[in-house]
Amino acid sequence: MAEVNKGNLKLIVRLIESGITTEKAVSSLKLKDILSIPNLSKTELTAICQLQEAIKAGSLFSFLTLPEKKEKGSMEDET
């Protein structure tokens, strides 16, 4: 089962608190706009770029979930 990417979810909360409340607003963010958000880490800056790409690709849920790990010994591993 997929798990929530808490770091990316936290980033979205920060964007909303900064007044960025739509996919269109996120997609149109320029570097100057991003730098105006207080106390962003390099990881969060990278995540904003990934979020913009996810919105463009229509894969917001993928951005909000962690990749699923394959379990050892599963049927898929044996093929």
Phi, psi and omega in degrees: 000140181290148177248152178288135174278096187296328178295315179290324177295318178299321178298316179297321177299317178298320178297316179298316179296337178272002177094006179264101194240004179226161176299321179298319180294320178295315182297329183268002179298132174256167182306317180301319179295317181296318181292343178281349177281121186294142170057041175278137176273168177299322178299318180290324176299316178298318181295326177296318177298318178295322178296317178300318179294320180295320179296315180300322181276354181072031183236050181299323180295325177295324178294327185271358179239153175278149176300141179286138177268136176284137178278140176295140177083006179285164181299328181293327182290336186275348183270000000 
